[in-house]
């Protein structure tokens, strides 16, 4: 699913126009990116959480030459799926037979 398809699905589920849904989807994405860039953790219960994590410097190899090189430390965005999301994807539910 790409952004256009997400906007269309959102418009249908929310009962709004595609233009309104596009504004909503864009605003949500921008808000999450800005918050994570500012060092905040964004948690959507049941869906998951977004946060920035520090990746330490490490040794690697140049794929062309095989020569060792140092990969610098960096900050990367990370998404962790929530319990409900994981269960939906895996087909597992809380229902007891």
N, C-alpha and C positions, 0 to 999 in steps of 0.2 A: 504494500500500500504506500503510495507516495502522498505528498501534501495535498494535491488536488483531490485525490480519492478520500483522504481524511476529512477535508473540508466538506465534501459532498455527504459523507456519512454523518458528520456532525450536524449539518443542516437538516437532514432528514430526522435524526433522533431528537434534536432540540426544537424542531418545528420553526426554523428561521430560514431566511434566504441564504443562498450560497455566499453572497457578499458579506452578510453579517457573520456567518460562520467563519469565513476567511479572516475577518478582523479578530474574532475570538481566538482562533487557533494561533494566529500570528502573535497576538498579545500574550497568550499563555507561554508560548515558546520563548519570546523575548524576555518575559518576566523571570522564567526559570534560568535562562542563560545569564542574565544580569545578576540575579541573586547568587548563583554559584560562582560567578566571576568575582563577586564581592566577598567570597568566603563563607557564605551562608549555606546551610543544608536545606533543601526543599523536600518535604515529605508529603506524599499524597497517599493517605491510608488506603491499603488494599492494592494500590497500583505499584508504588515503589518510592525510592528516594534518589535524589540527585545531589552530588556533592563534589567538591574539589579535593584531590588527594595529591600529596607530594610523592614523586617518584625519585628515589635516590639515584645519584650518579652510579654508573656501573661500567664494567668492561665489556666490550663487544668486539666484533671483527668486521673489517671492511669486506663486504661481499664480493667486491671485484678482485681485491688483492689478497684477502685473507689476513692482512696485517691487523694486529691488535689496535684498538682505539678506545678512547673513553667516551661514553655516551653521557652527556651532561644531565644534571638533575633538572626536573621540570615539574610543573603542576598540570595534572590532567583531570578532565571531568569524568565522573564515574556514576553509573546508574546501577542501583540494586533493586531487583524486582521484589515486590511485596508478596506476602503469603497467598492472597487471593489470586494474584496474577500468576504465580508459579503453579498453583493448583489448577487453574483454568487451562494453562498451556500443557501441563502434564496429564490432564484428564482425571486427576484425583480430586475428590470432593470430601467434605466433612460429613456427608451422609453415611449413616451406619445401616448396613443391610439387615 
